[in-house]
Amino acid sequence: MARNEILEEIYAVREALLAEHGGDVHAYVEAARKRALESGRLIAAPKQRTIRCTGAAKSGDLPVENLSSPPGER
C-alpha cells in the first residue's frame, strides 16, 4: 500500500492533540469550545431547523411530485 504523507501528518497531529488532553476526545472538544467562546469568533451560530422550514421538503414543480408516498413504499 502506498504511503500518504498528508494523512500520516493529520494522524500525527490528531494523536498530539489527544495526548494533550489525556486521550479524551470529549475533553479536547470541550477545550476547543471554550477557546471559541473566549475568542468571541464563533465558528457557527447553529439554529435548530427542520427540513420543512428550509423549503427542501418540496422538491417537485408539479403538485403530484409533492404528495407523500404510500405507507408500503416508506
N, CA, C and O atoms as a Tripos MOL2 file, in Angstrom:
@<TRIPOS>MOLECULE
protein
  296   295    74     0     0
PROTEIN
NO_CHARGES

@<TRIPOS>ATOM
      1 N           0.8430   -1.1800    0.0000 N.3       1 MET1
      2 CA          0.0000    0.0000    0.0000 C.3       1 MET1
      3 C           0.8930    1.2490    0.0000 C.2       1 MET1
      4 O           1.8860    1.3110    0.7250 O.2       1 MET1
      5 N           0.5360    2.2140   -0.8000 N.am      2 ALA2
      6 CA          1.3140    3.4400   -0.9200 C.3       2 ALA2
      7 C           1.1510    4.3000    0.3340 C.2       2 ALA2
      8 O           0.0880    4.3360    0.9540 O.2       2 ALA2
      9 N           2.2200    4.9790    0.6830 N.am      3 ARG3
     10 CA          2.1770    5.8810    1.8350 C.3       3 ARG3
     11 C           1.5380    7.1970    1.4320 C.2       3 ARG3
     12 O           1.7820    7.7130    0.3410 O.2       3 ARG3
     13 N           0.7290    7.7220    2.3090 N.am      4 ASN4
     14 CA          0.1110    9.0130    2.0760 C.3       4 ASN4
     15 C           0.6360    9.9560    3.1610 C.2       4 ASN4
     16 O           0.1820    9.9150    4.3050 O.2       4 ASN4
     17 N           1.5810   10.7910    2.7940 N.am      5 GLU5
     18 CA          2.2400   11.6630    3.7710 C.3       5 GLU5
     19 C           1.2810   12.6560    4.4060 C.2       5 GLU5
     20 O           1.4330   13.0100    5.5760 O.2       5 GLU5
     21 N           0.3050   13.1020    3.6480 N.am      6 ILE6
     22 CA         -0.6700   14.0640    4.1920 C.3       6 ILE6
     23 C          -1.4870   13.4060    5.2910 C.2       6 ILE6
     24 O          -1.6650   13.9790    6.3670 O.2       6 ILE6
     25 N          -1.9880   12.1940    5.0210 N.am      7 LEU7
     26 CA         -2.7590   11.5000    6.0470 C.3       7 LEU7
     27 C          -1.9150   11.1820    7.2610 C.2       7 LEU7
     28 O          -2.3890   11.2920    8.3910 O.2       7 LEU7
     29 N          -0.6660   10.7880    7.0440 N.am      8 GLU8
     30 CA          0.2140   10.4990    8.1720 C.3       8 GLU8
     31 C           0.4200   11.7350    9.0430 C.2       8 GLU8
     32 O           0.4650   11.6300   10.2690 O.2       8 GLU8
     33 N           0.5440   12.8950    8.4210 N.am      9 GLU9
     34 CA          0.6990   14.1330    9.1880 C.3       9 GLU9
     35 C          -0.5710   14.4560    9.9650 C.2       9 GLU9
     36 O          -0.5060   14.8720   11.1210 O.2       9 GLU9
     37 N          -1.7270   14.2650    9.3300 N.am     10 ILE10
     38 CA         -3.0040   14.5090   10.0130 C.3      10 ILE10
     39 C          -3.1460   13.5920   11.2210 C.2      10 ILE10
     40 O          -3.5550   14.0290   12.2970 O.2      10 ILE10
     41 N          -2.8040   12.3110   11.0370 N.am     11 TYR11
     42 CA         -2.9050   11.3600   12.1470 C.3      11 TYR11
     43 C          -1.9540   11.7340   13.2780 C.2      11 TYR11
     44 O          -2.3090   11.5990   14.4500 O.2      11 TYR11
     45 N          -0.7510   12.2030   12.9470 N.am     12 ALA12
     46 CA          0.2170   12.5920   13.9710 C.3      12 ALA12
     47 C          -0.2800   13.7980   14.7590 C.2      12 ALA12
     48 O          -0.1400   13.8450   15.9810 O.2      12 ALA12
     49 N          -0.8600   14.7760   14.0600 N.am     13 VAL13
     50 CA         -1.3960   15.9590   14.7400 C.3      13 VAL13
     51 C          -2.5660   15.5600   15.6400 C.2      13 VAL13
     52 O          -2.6900   16.0460   16.7640 O.2      13 VAL13
     53 N          -3.4260   14.6640   15.1310 N.am     14 ARG14
     54 CA         -4.5590   14.1990   15.9430 C.3      14 ARG14
     55 C          -4.0630   13.5320   17.2150 C.2      14 ARG14
     56 O          -4.5830   13.7960   18.2990 O.2      14 ARG14
     57 N          -3.0680   12.6760   17.0920 N.am     15 GLU15
     58 CA         -2.5210   11.9990   18.2670 C.3      15 GLU15
     59 C          -1.9160   12.9970   19.2540 C.2      15 GLU15
     60 O          -2.0700   12.8430   20.4650 O.2      15 GLU15
     61 N          -1.2290   14.0190   18.7420 N.am     16 ALA16
     62 CA         -0.6250   15.0280   19.6250 C.3      16 ALA16
     63 C          -1.7020   15.8230   20.3590 C.2      16 ALA16
     64 O          -1.5700   16.0950   21.5530 O.2      16 ALA16
     65 N          -2.7610   16.1940   19.6530 N.am     17 LEU17
     66 CA         -3.8440   16.9470   20.2900 C.3      17 LEU17
     67 C          -4.5310   16.1080   21.3600 C.2      17 LEU17
     68 O          -4.8300   16.5980   22.4490 O.2      17 LEU17
     69 N          -4.7770   14.8510   21.0450 N.am     18 LEU18
     70 CA         -5.4090   13.9820   22.0370 C.3      18 LEU18
     71 C          -4.4960   13.7330   23.2300 C.2      18 LEU18
     72 O          -4.9660   13.6370   24.3640 O.2      18 LEU18
     73 N          -3.1950   13.6270   22.9810 N.am     19 ALA19
     74 CA         -2.2520   13.4090   24.0820 C.3      19 ALA19
     75 C          -2.2650   14.5830   25.0530 C.2      19 ALA19
     76 O          -2.0970   14.3930   26.2580 O.2      19 ALA19
     77 N          -2.4650   15.8000   24.5370 N.am     20 GLU20
     78 CA         -2.5440   16.9830   25.4010 C.3      20 GLU20
     79 C          -3.7390   16.9270   26.3360 C.2      20 GLU20
     80 O          -3.7570   17.6000   27.3660 O.2      20 GLU20
     81 N          -4.7350   16.1300   25.9830 N.am     21 HIS21
     82 CA         -5.9530   16.0330   26.7900 C.3      21 HIS21
     83 C          -6.1460   14.6270   27.3420 C.2      21 HIS21
     84 O          -7.2700   14.1960   27.5970 O.2      21 HIS21
     85 N          -5.0390   13.9220   27.5200 N.am     22 GLY22
     86 CA         -5.0830   12.5940   28.1310 C.3      22 GLY22
     87 C          -5.7910   11.5530   27.2830 C.2      22 GLY22
     88 O          -6.2870   10.5580   27.8130 O.2      22 GLY22
     89 N          -5.8450   11.7660   25.9780 N.am     23 GLY23
     90 CA         -6.5010   10.8140   25.0870 C.3      23 GLY23
     91 C          -8.0160   10.8850   25.1100 C.2      23 GLY23
     92 O          -8.6860   10.0290   24.5340 O.2      23 GLY23
     93 N          -8.5610   11.8970   25.7680 N.am     24 ASP24
     94 CA        -10.0170   12.0340   25.9140 C.3      24 ASP24
     95 C         -10.5610   12.9980   24.8560 C.2      24 ASP24
     96 O         -10.3050   14.2010   24.9140 O.2      24 ASP24
     97 N         -11.3050   12.4660   23.9000 N.am     25 VAL25
     98 CA        -11.8680   13.2840   22.8290 C.3      25 VAL25
     99 C         -12.8300   14.3290   23.3950 C.2      25 VAL25
    100 O         -12.8490   15.4740   22.9420 O.2      25 VAL25
    101 N         -13.6190   13.9330   24.3770 N.am     26 HIS26
    102 CA        -14.5860   14.8680   24.9620 C.3      26 HIS26
    103 C         -13.8930   16.0460   25.6430 C.2      26 HIS26
    104 O         -14.3700   17.1780   25.5680 O.2      26 HIS26
    105 N         -12.7780   15.7820   26.2990 N.am     27 ALA27
    106 CA        -12.0160   16.8610   26.9350 C.3      27 ALA27
    107 C         -11.4620   17.8100   25.8780 C.2      27 ALA27
    108 O         -11.4630   19.0260   26.0690 O.2      27 ALA27
    109 N         -10.9850   17.2520   24.7540 N.am     28 TYR28
    110 CA        -10.4770   18.1000   23.6770 C.3      28 TYR28
    111 C         -11.5790   18.9820   23.0950 C.2      28 TYR28
    112 O         -11.3800   20.1800   22.8960 O.2      28 TYR28
    113 N         -12.7330   18.3900   22.8230 N.am     29 VAL29
    114 CA        -13.8470   19.1540   22.2340 C.3      29 VAL29
    115 C         -14.3120   20.2420   23.1980 C.2      29 VAL29
    116 O         -14.6110   21.3570   22.7720 O.2      29 VAL29
    117 N         -14.3750   19.9360   24.4700 N.am     30 GLU30
    118 CA        -14.7860   20.9330   25.4590 C.3      30 GLU30
    119 C         -13.7750   22.0800   25.5170 C.2      30 GLU30
    120 O         -14.1700   23.2430   25.5980 O.2      30 GLU30
    121 N         -12.4820   21.7680   25.4770 N.am     31 ALA31
    122 CA        -11.4570   22.8130   25.4800 C.3      31 ALA31
    123 C         -11.5490   23.6700   24.2180 C.2      31 ALA31
    124 O         -11.3860   24.8880   24.2830 O.2      31 ALA31
    125 N         -11.8090   23.0420   23.0760 N.am     32 ALA32
    126 CA        -11.9550   23.7880   21.8260 C.3      32 ALA32
    127 C         -13.1810   24.6960   21.8820 C.2      32 ALA32
    128 O         -13.1420   25.8280   21.3990 O.2      32 ALA32
    129 N         -14.2680   24.2000   22.4710 N.am     33 ARG33
    130 CA        -15.4830   25.0170   22.6020 C.3      33 ARG33
    131 C         -15.2170   26.2240   23.4970 C.2      33 ARG33
    132 O         -15.6540   27.3340   23.1910 O.2      33 ARG33
    133 N         -14.5100   26.0120   24.5860 N.am     34 LYS34
    134 CA        -14.1890   27.1250   25.4960 C.3      34 LYS34
    135 C         -13.3020   28.1640   24.8110 C.2      34 LYS34
    136 O         -13.5060   29.3670   24.9690 O.2      34 LYS34
    137 N         -12.3090   27.6830   24.0410 N.am     35 ARG35
    138 CA        -11.4410   28.6190   23.3160 C.3      35 ARG35
    139 C         -12.2500   29.4360   22.3100 C.2      35 ARG35
    140 O         -12.0140   30.6350   22.1560 O.2      35 ARG35
    141 N         -13.1880   28.8070   21.6340 N.am     36 ALA36
    142 CA        -14.0140   29.5160   20.6550 C.3      36 ALA36
    143 C         -14.8750   30.5650   21.3380 C.2      36 ALA36
    144 O         -15.0080   31.6810   20.8370 O.2      36 ALA36
    145 N         -15.4620   30.2150   22.4810 N.am     37 LEU37
    146 CA        -16.2910   31.1810   23.2100 C.3      37 LEU37
    147 C         -15.4600   32.3550   23.7240 C.2      37 LEU37
    148 O         -15.8950   33.5040   23.6490 O.2      37 LEU37
    149 N         -14.2770   32.0720   24.2420 N.am     38 GLU38
    150 CA        -13.4180   33.1260   24.7720 C.3      38 GLU38
    151 C         -12.8920   34.0480   23.6790 C.2      38 GLU38
    152 O         -12.6510   35.2280   23.9310 O.2      38 GLU38
    153 N         -12.7140   33.5310   22.4860 N.am     39 SER39
    154 CA        -12.1800   34.3500   21.4030 C.3      39 SER39
    155 C         -13.2150   35.3330   20.8680 C.2      39 SER39
    156 O         -12.8610   36.3680   20.3030 O.2      39 SER39
    157 N         -14.4970   35.0080   21.0480 N.am     40 GLY40
    158 CA        -15.5530   35.8650   20.5200 C.3      40 GLY40
    159 C         -15.7920   35.6760   19.0320 C.2      40 GLY40
    160 O         -16.6390   36.3480   18.4430 O.2      40 GLY40
    161 N         -15.0550   34.7720   18.4310 N.am     41 ARG41
    162 CA        -15.2080   34.4890   16.9990 C.3      41 ARG41
    163 C         -15.7660   33.0870   16.8470 C.2      41 ARG41
    164 O         -15.0190   32.1420   16.5940 O.2      41 ARG41
    165 N         -17.0430   32.9530   16.9960 N.am     42 LEU42
    166 CA        -17.6640   31.6450   16.9130 C.3      42 LEU42
    167 C         -17.6190   31.1240   15.4830 C.2      42 LEU42
    168 O         -17.7520   31.8850   14.5250 O.2      42 LEU42
    169 N         -17.4320   29.8410   15.3570 N.am     43 ILE43
    170 CA        -17.3710   29.2190   14.0410 C.3      43 ILE43
    171 C         -18.7430   29.2350   13.3880 C.2      43 ILE43
    172 O         -18.8590   29.4980   12.1910 O.2      43 ILE43
    173 N         -19.7740   28.9580   14.1580 N.am     44 ALA44
    174 CA        -21.1330   28.9190   13.6180 C.3      44 ALA44
    175 C         -22.1050   29.2520   14.7250 C.2      44 ALA44
    176 O         -21.8330   29.0330   15.9060 O.2      44 ALA44
    177 N         -23.2320   29.7800   14.3260 N.am     45 ALA45
    178 CA        -24.3210   30.0160   15.2640 C.3      45 ALA45
    179 C         -25.4410   29.0500   14.8920 C.2      45 ALA45
    180 O         -26.3510   29.4080   14.1450 O.2      45 ALA45
    181 N         -25.3750   27.8170   15.4150 N.am     46 PRO46
    182 CA        -26.3430   26.8070   14.9960 C.3      46 PRO46
    183 C         -27.7620   27.1470   15.4320 C.2      46 PRO46
    184 O         -28.0000   27.6370   16.5360 O.2      46 PRO46
    185 N         -28.6770   26.8740   14.5410 N.am     47 LYS47
    186 CA        -30.0930   27.0430   14.8360 C.3      47 LYS47
    187 C         -30.7730   25.7140   14.5970 C.2      47 LYS47
    188 O         -30.4220   24.9810   13.6720 O.2      47 LYS47
    189 N         -31.7400   25.4110   15.4270 N.am     48 GLN48
    190 CA        -32.5000   24.1910   15.2450 C.3      48 GLN48
    191 C         -33.4870   24.4100   14.1140 C.2      48 GLN48
    192 O         -34.3590   25.2750   14.1980 O.2      48 GLN48
    193 N         -33.3480   23.6230   13.0550 N.am     49 ARG49
    194 CA        -34.2520   23.7520   11.9170 C.3      49 ARG49
    195 C         -34.7300   22.3810   11.4770 C.2      49 ARG49
    196 O         -34.0830   21.3630   11.7240 O.2      49 ARG49
    197 N         -35.8470   22.3830   10.8360 N.am     50 THR50
    198 CA        -36.3530   21.1450   10.2610 C.3      50 THR50
    199 C         -36.3460   21.2880    8.7520 C.2      50 THR50
    200 O         -36.2180   22.3940    8.2280 O.2      50 THR50
    201 N         -36.4810   20.1850    8.0620 N.am     51 ILE51
    202 CA        -36.4870   20.2360    6.6040 C.3      51 ILE51
    203 C         -37.7000   21.0090    6.0920 C.2      51 ILE51
    204 O         -37.6480   21.5860    5.0050 O.2      51 ILE51
    205 N         -38.7710   21.0290    6.8440 N.am     52 ARG52
    206 CA        -39.9770   21.7220    6.3980 C.3      52 ARG52
    207 C         -39.7790   23.2300    6.2950 C.2      52 ARG52
    208 O         -40.3740   23.8730    5.4300 O.2      52 ARG52
    209 N         -38.9550   23.7960    7.1590 N.am     53 CYS53
    210 CA        -38.7840   25.2460    7.1190 C.3      53 CYS53
    211 C         -37.7260   25.6820    6.1180 C.2      53 CYS53
    212 O         -37.5540   26.8810    5.8960 O.2      53 CYS53
    213 N         -37.0180   24.7460    5.5110 N.am     54 THR54
    214 CA        -35.9580   25.1180    4.5750 C.3      54 THR54
    215 C         -36.4390   25.1860    3.1380 C.2      54 THR54
    216 O         -35.7490   25.7380    2.2810 O.2      54 THR54
    217 N         -37.6010   24.6380    2.8660 N.am     55 GLY55
    218 CA        -38.0760   24.5960    1.5000 C.3      55 GLY55
    219 C         -37.6120   23.3550    0.7760 C.2      55 GLY55
    220 O         -38.0500   23.0990   -0.3460 O.2      55 GLY55
    221 N         -36.7380   22.5800    1.3850 N.am     56 ALA56
    222 CA        -36.2270   21.3690    0.7430 C.3      56 ALA56
    223 C         -37.2640   20.2610    0.7180 C.2      56 ALA56
    224 O         -37.1260   19.2950   -0.0330 O.2      56 ALA56
    225 N         -38.3070   20.3960    1.5390 N.am     57 ALA57
    226 CA        -39.3190   19.3510    1.5890 C.3      57 ALA57
    227 C         -40.1020   19.2900    0.2930 C.2      57 ALA57
    228 O         -40.5930   18.2230   -0.0740 O.2      57 ALA57
    229 N         -40.2300   20.3920   -0.4000 N.am     58 LYS58
    230 CA        -40.9830   20.4510   -1.6590 C.3      58 LYS58
    231 C         -39.9970   20.5330   -2.8060 C.2      58 LYS58
    232 O         -39.4830   21.6080   -3.1150 O.2      58 LYS58
    233 N         -39.7330   19.4010   -3.4360 N.am     59 SER59
    234 CA        -38.7170   19.3940   -4.4750 C.3      59 SER59
    235 C         -39.2970   19.4830   -5.8770 C.2      59 SER59
    236 O         -38.6180   19.9500   -6.7910 O.2      59 SER59
    237 N         -40.5210   19.0500   -6.0670 N.am     60 GLY60
    238 CA        -41.0680   18.9880   -7.4070 C.3      60 GLY60
    239 C         -41.8210   20.2330   -7.8080 C.2      60 GLY60
    240 O         -42.3050   20.9870   -6.9640 O.2      60 GLY60
    241 N         -41.9130   20.4390   -9.1150 N.am     61 ASP61
    242 CA        -42.6700   21.5680   -9.6290 C.3      61 ASP61
    243 C         -44.1470   21.2250   -9.7590 C.2      61 ASP61
    244 O         -45.0050   22.1050   -9.6870 O.2      61 ASP61
    245 N         -44.4380   19.9470   -9.9500 N.am     62 LEU62
    246 CA        -45.8180   19.5180  -10.1090 C.3      62 LEU62
    247 C         -46.4030   19.1190   -8.7610 C.2      62 LEU62
    248 O         -45.7020   18.5240   -7.9430 O.2      62 LEU62
    249 N         -47.6650   19.4310   -8.5130 N.am     63 PRO63
    250 CA        -48.2740   19.0610   -7.2250 C.3      63 PRO63
    251 C         -48.1940   17.5620   -6.9370 C.2      63 PRO63
    252 O         -48.0550   17.1650   -5.7800 O.2      63 PRO63
    253 N         -48.2800   16.7280   -7.9670 N.am     64 VAL64
    254 CA        -48.2460   15.2900   -7.7420 C.3      64 VAL64
    255 C         -46.8760   14.8400   -7.2270 C.2      64 VAL64
    256 O         -46.7940   13.8270   -6.5320 O.2      64 VAL64
    257 N         -45.8050   15.5620   -7.5470 N.am     65 GLU65
    258 CA        -44.4720   15.2020   -7.0680 C.3      65 GLU65
    259 C         -44.3080   15.4670   -5.5760 C.2      65 GLU65
    260 O         -43.4050   14.9160   -4.9460 O.2      65 GLU65
    261 N         -45.1560   16.2920   -5.0130 N.am     66 ASN66
    262 CA        -45.0350   16.6540   -3.6070 C.3      66 ASN66
    263 C         -45.9500   15.8520   -2.6980 C.2      66 ASN66
    264 O         -46.0170   16.1190   -1.4980 O.2      66 ASN66
    265 N         -46.6590   14.8710   -3.2520 N.am     67 LEU67
    266 CA        -47.5090   14.0230   -2.4360 C.3      67 LEU67
    267 C         -46.6460   13.0260   -1.6770 C.2      67 LEU67
    268 O         -45.6020   12.5960   -2.1670 O.2      67 LEU67
    269 N         -47.0860   12.6650   -0.4870 N.am     68 SER68
    270 CA        -46.3170   11.6730    0.2630 C.3      68 SER68
    271 C         -46.5400   10.3000   -0.3480 C.2      68 SER68
    272 O         -47.5630   10.0360   -0.9810 O.2      68 SER68
    273 N         -45.5650    9.4400   -0.1430 N.am     69 SER69
    274 CA        -45.6540    8.0950   -0.6870 C.3      69 SER69
    275 C         -46.5720    7.2420    0.1680 C.2      69 SER69
    276 O         -46.7590    7.5230    1.3510 O.2      69 SER69
    277 N         -47.1490    6.1940   -0.4240 N.am     70 PRO70
    278 CA        -47.9980    5.2840    0.3630 C.3      70 PRO70
    279 C         -47.1680    4.5880    1.4480 C.2      70 PRO70
    280 O         -45.9560    4.4440    1.2880 O.2      70 PRO70
    281 N         -47.7880    4.1570    2.5370 N.am     71 PRO71
    282 CA        -47.0540    3.5550    3.6490 C.3      71 PRO71
    283 C         -46.1770    2.3690    3.2430 C.2      71 PRO71
    284 O         -45.1320    2.1500    3.8560 O.2      71 PRO71
    285 N         -46.5690    1.6070    2.2380 N.am     72 GLY72
    286 CA        -45.7890    0.4560    1.8150 C.3      72 GLY72
    287 C         -44.4550    0.8280    1.1810 C.2      72 GLY72
    288 O         -43.5420    0.0020    1.1540 O.2      72 GLY72
    289 N         -44.3220    2.0360    0.6760 N.am     73 GLU73
    290 CA        -43.0970    2.4640   -0.0090 C.3      73 GLU73
    291 C         -42.1470    3.2460    0.8940 C.2      73 GLU73
    292 O         -41.0780    3.6520    0.4370 O.2      73 GLU73
    293 N         -42.4910    3.4640    2.1280 N.am     74 ARG74
    294 CA        -41.6550    4.2590    3.0320 C.3      74 ARG74
    295 C         -40.5810    3.4480    3.6560 C.2      74 ARG74
    296 O         -39.7910    3.9700    4.4420 O.2      74 ARG74
@<TRIPOS>BOND
     1     1     2 1
     2     2     3 1
     3     3     4 2
     4     3     5 am
     5     5     6 1
     6     6     7 1
     7     7     8 2
     8     7     9 am
     9     9    10 1
    10    10    11 1
    11    11    12 2
    12    11    13 am
    13    13    14 1
    14    14    15 1
    15    15    16 2
    16    15    17 am
    17    17    18 1
    18    18    19 1
    19    19    20 2
    20    19    21 am
    21    21    22 1
    22    22    23 1
    23    23    24 2
    24    23    25 am
    25    25    26 1
    26    26    27 1
    27    27    28 2
    28    27    29 am
    29    29    30 1
    30    30    31 1
    31    31    32 2
    32    31    33 am
    33    33    34 1
    34    34    35 1
    35    35    36 2
    36    35    37 am
    37    37    38 1
    38    38    39 1
    39    39    40 2
    40    39    41 am
    41    41    42 1
    42    42    43 1
    43    43    44 2
    44    43    45 am
    45    45    46 1
    46    46    47 1
    47    47    48 2
    48    47    49 am
    49    49    50 1
    50    50    51 1
    51    51    52 2
    52    51    53 am
    53    53    54 1
    54    54    55 1
    55    55    56 2
    56    55    57 am
    57    57    58 1
    58    58    59 1
    59    59    60 2
    60    59    61 am
    61    61    62 1
    62    62    63 1
    63    63    64 2
    64    63    65 am
    65    65    66 1
    66    66    67 1
    67    67    68 2
    68    67    69 am
    69    69    70 1
    70    70    71 1
    71    71    72 2
    72    71    73 am
    73    73    74 1
    74    74    75 1
    75    75    76 2
    76    75    77 am
    77    77    78 1
    78    78    79 1
    79    79    80 2
    80    79    81 am
    81    81    82 1
    82    82    83 1
    83    83    84 2
    84    83    85 am
    85    85    86 1
    86    86    87 1
    87    87    88 2
    88    87    89 am
    89    89    90 1
    90    90    91 1
    91    91    92 2
    92    91    93 am
    93    93    94 1
    94    94    95 1
    95    95    96 2
    96    95    97 am
    97    97    98 1
    98    98    99 1
    99    99   100 2
   100    99   101 am
   101   101   102 1
   102   102   103 1
   103   103   104 2
   104   103   105 am
   105   105   106 1
   106   106   107 1
   107   107   108 2
   108   107   109 am
   109   109   110 1
   110   110   111 1
   111   111   112 2
   112   111   113 am
   113   113   114 1
   114   114   115 1
   115   115   116 2
   116   115   117 am
   117   117   118 1
   118   118   119 1
   119   119   120 2
   120   119   121 am
   121   121   122 1
   122   122   123 1
   123   123   124 2
   124   123   125 am
   125   125   126 1
   126   126   127 1
   127   127   128 2
   128   127   129 am
   129   129   130 1
   130   130   131 1
   131   131   132 2
   132   131   133 am
   133   133   134 1
   134   134   135 1
   135   135   136 2
   136   135   137 am
   137   137   138 1
   138   138   139 1
   139   139   140 2
   140   139   141 am
   141   141   142 1
   142   142   143 1
   143   143   144 2
   144   143   145 am
   145   145   146 1
   146   146   147 1
   147   147   148 2
   148   147   149 am
   149   149   150 1
   150   150   151 1
   151   151   152 2
   152   151   153 am
   153   153   154 1
   154   154   155 1
   155   155   156 2
   156   155   157 am
   157   157   158 1
   158   158   159 1
   159   159   160 2
   160   159   161 am
   161   161   162 1
   162   162   163 1
   163   163   164 2
   164   163   165 am
   165   165   166 1
   166   166   167 1
   167   167   168 2
   168   167   169 am
   169   169   170 1
   170   170   171 1
   171   171   172 2
   172   171   173 am
   173   173   174 1
   174   174   175 1
   175   175   176 2
   176   175   177 am
   177   177   178 1
   178   178   179 1
   179   179   180 2
   180   179   181 am
   181   181   182 1
   182   182   183 1
   183   183   184 2
   184   183   185 am
   185   185   186 1
   186   186   187 1
   187   187   188 2
   188   187   189 am
   189   189   190 1
   190   190   191 1
   191   191   192 2
   192   191   193 am
   193   193   194 1
   194   194   195 1
   195   195   196 2
   196   195   197 am
   197   197   198 1
   198   198   199 1
   199   199   200 2
   200   199   201 am
   201   201   202 1
   202   202   203 1
   203   203   204 2
   204   203   205 am
   205   205   206 1
   206   206   207 1
   207   207   208 2
   208   207   209 am
   209   209   210 1
   210   210   211 1
   211   211   212 2
   212   211   213 am
   213   213   214 1
   214   214   215 1
   215   215   216 2
   216   215   217 am
   217   217   218 1
   218   218   219 1
   219   219   220 2
   220   219   221 am
   221   221   222 1
   222   222   223 1
   223   223   224 2
   224   223   225 am
   225   225   226 1
   226   226   227 1
   227   227   228 2
   228   227   229 am
   229   229   230 1
   230   230   231 1
   231   231   232 2
   232   231   233 am
   233   233   234 1
   234   234   235 1
   235   235   236 2
   236   235   237 am
   237   237   238 1
   238   238   239 1
   239   239   240 2
   240   239   241 am
   241   241   242 1
   242   242   243 1
   243   243   244 2
   244   243   245 am
   245   245   246 1
   246   246   247 1
   247   247   248 2
   248   247   249 am
   249   249   250 1
   250   250   251 1
   251   251   252 2
   252   251   253 am
   253   253   254 1
   254   254   255 1
   255   255   256 2
   256   255   257 am
   257   257   258 1
   258   258   259 1
   259   259   260 2
   260   259   261 am
   261   261   262 1
   262   262   263 1
   263   263   264 2
   264   263   265 am
   265   265   266 1
   266   266   267 1
   267   267   268 2
   268   267   269 am
   269   269   270 1
   270   270   271 1
   271   271   272 2
   272   271   273 am
   273   273   274 1
   274   274   275 1
   275   275   276 2
   276   275   277 am
   277   277   278 1
   278   278   279 1
   279   279   280 2
   280   279   281 am
   281   281   282 1
   282   282   283 1
   283   283   284 2
   284   283   285 am
   285   285   286 1
   286   286   287 1
   287   287   288 2
   288   287   289 am
   289   289   290 1
   290   290   291 1
   291   291   292 2
   292   291   293 am
   293   293   294 1
   294   294   295 1
   295   295   296 2
@<TRIPOS>SUBSTRUCTURE
     1 MET1         2 RESIDUE 1 A MET
     2 ALA2         6 RESIDUE 1 A ALA
     3 ARG3        10 RESIDUE 1 A ARG
     4 ASN4        14 RESIDUE 1 A ASN
     5 GLU5        18 RESIDUE 1 A GLU
     6 ILE6        22 RESIDUE 1 A ILE
     7 LEU7        26 RESIDUE 1 A LEU
     8 GLU8        30 RESIDUE 1 A GLU
     9 GLU9        34 RESIDUE 1 A GLU
    10 ILE10       38 RESIDUE 1 A ILE
    11 TYR11       42 RESIDUE 1 A TYR
    12 ALA12       46 RESIDUE 1 A ALA
    13 VAL13       50 RESIDUE 1 A VAL
    14 ARG14       54 RESIDUE 1 A ARG
    15 GLU15       58 RESIDUE 1 A GLU
    16 ALA16       62 RESIDUE 1 A ALA
    17 LEU17       66 RESIDUE 1 A LEU
    18 LEU18       70 RESIDUE 1 A LEU
    19 ALA19       74 RESIDUE 1 A ALA
    20 GLU20       78 RESIDUE 1 A GLU
    21 HIS21       82 RESIDUE 1 A HIS
    22 GLY22       86 RESIDUE 1 A GLY
    23 GLY23       90 RESIDUE 1 A GLY
    24 ASP24       94 RESIDUE 1 A ASP
    25 VAL25       98 RESIDUE 1 A VAL
    26 HIS26      102 RESIDUE 1 A HIS
    27 ALA27      106 RESIDUE 1 A ALA
    28 TYR28      110 RESIDUE 1 A TYR
    29 VAL29      114 RESIDUE 1 A VAL
    30 GLU30      118 RESIDUE 1 A GLU
    31 ALA31      122 RESIDUE 1 A ALA
    32 ALA32      126 RESIDUE 1 A ALA
    33 ARG33      130 RESIDUE 1 A ARG
    34 LYS34      134 RESIDUE 1 A LYS
    35 ARG35      138 RESIDUE 1 A ARG
    36 ALA36      142 RESIDUE 1 A ALA
    37 LEU37      146 RESIDUE 1 A LEU
    38 GLU38      150 RESIDUE 1 A GLU
    39 SER39      154 RESIDUE 1 A SER
    40 GLY40      158 RESIDUE 1 A GLY
    41 ARG41      162 RESIDUE 1 A ARG
    42 LEU42      166 RESIDUE 1 A LEU
    43 ILE43      170 RESIDUE 1 A ILE
    44 ALA44      174 RESIDUE 1 A ALA
    45 ALA45      178 RESIDUE 1 A ALA
    46 PRO46      182 RESIDUE 1 A PRO
    47 LYS47      186 RESIDUE 1 A LYS
    48 GLN48      190 RESIDUE 1 A GLN
    49 ARG49      194 RESIDUE 1 A ARG
    50 THR50      198 RESIDUE 1 A THR
    51 ILE51      202 RESIDUE 1 A ILE
    52 ARG52      206 RESIDUE 1 A ARG
    53 CYS53      210 RESIDUE 1 A CYS
    54 THR54      214 RESIDUE 1 A THR
    55 GLY55      218 RESIDUE 1 A GLY
    56 ALA56      222 RESIDUE 1 A ALA
    57 ALA57      226 RESIDUE 1 A ALA
    58 LYS58      230 RESIDUE 1 A LYS
    59 SER59      234 RESIDUE 1 A SER
    60 GLY60      238 RESIDUE 1 A GLY
    61 ASP61      242 RESIDUE 1 A ASP
    62 LEU62      246 RESIDUE 1 A LEU
    63 PRO63      250 RESIDUE 1 A PRO
    64 VAL64      254 RESIDUE 1 A VAL
    65 GLU65      258 RESIDUE 1 A GLU
    66 ASN66      262 RESIDUE 1 A ASN
    67 LEU67      266 RESIDUE 1 A LEU
    68 SER68      270 RESIDUE 1 A SER
    69 SER69      274 RESIDUE 1 A SER
    70 PRO70      278 RESIDUE 1 A PRO
    71 PRO71      282 RESIDUE 1 A PRO
    72 GLY72      286 RESIDUE 1 A GLY
    73 GLU73      290 RESIDUE 1 A GLU
    74 ARG74      294 RESIDUE 1 A ARG
